[in-house]
Amino acid sequence: MAEVAIIAFSRNIGIAEKIKDMTGGDIIIYSKDAFKSAFEKYRSIIAIMAAGIAVRNIAPLVCDKWNDPAVVVVDSGLTFAIPILGGHHGGNEIARKLADAGLIPVITTATEVKGKYSVEGIADSLGCRIINKDSTKKVNLALLETNVEVLDIKGPKIVVVEDDVSVLKRTDLRPMRKGLVIGIGANRGVDRSEVIEAINAGLSELDAGIDDVKYFASATIKENEKGIIEAAEVFGKELKFVPHEVINSIKPPTPSKANSLGLTGVCEPAALALSDEKELILKKRKYGNVTIAIAR
């Protein structure tokens, strides 16, 4: 499933482009079927329109908070970012990301209003998935009033729980996702929006986010590539250019057209050069004019 759809009226296409620069994603011109299509294909939707229009469109589509996409409404004046669906499932995160660009996040989920973590937030921070999802209603209510203990139980064990106990199961993803280095290659003259979209696409394949990234990396041959430089600035991440002698000391697993330039590659060796464990967890992916590889 793709990451972000930005739905806007044709008159607001310029605003949609600005939002895309901040979040990546695909711009969809508003039509009677735009939301239906986006519900089927995207994890999150940013709707540039009045909240009432968005609500009327999504009302017939809403089914299950665990499967529905998050929906964030943004006004055409770029003043407010309002999660109206799926706050705990990506909506609040998008609103906070837009806050970095000056929008005011209007977050109404009760736990966040009281400065508390939700079960969903705790699970994400621990790199876990929630086994008994229905339990989150009671546990989130309890979190509003008190500090709920998080128990880390090592097995083998048999655990019997009531319906007000949320059971979280560790996945292998979180340890894999921290301290990531994203290697970036691109055709000459690439636009920053295409680089941003490629970075988001690569991260989504690992179920990772920009907060998991330590550095962006590329080869010195790309040190004047404006699109890559500007994309790093948008994300607020340090971009490092790896000298060619270091690049050529690393044999990447994927053949590269950079061989014609005297390099073993760009995105894969650059990512490996700056990573701690020297392990590629996402081999080279090509997204249009951009190639992405991710190492840890």
Protein Blocks (a to p, Z undefined) as FASTA:
>chain_A
ZZbdcdddfklmmmmmmmmmmngpadddddfklmmmmmmmpmbdcddddfklmmmmmmmm
pmbfklmccdddddfklmaccdfehklnopmmmmmmmmmnopacddfbfklmnopacfkl
mmmmnopacfblmlmmmmmmmmmmmccddddddddddddddfkbccddddfklmmmgopa
cdddddehiafklmmmmmmmmmmmnopafklpmbdcddfklmmgmklmmmmmmnopacdd
ddfklmmmpccfbdcfklmnopabfklmmmmmmpmnlpafbdcddehjaccdddZZ
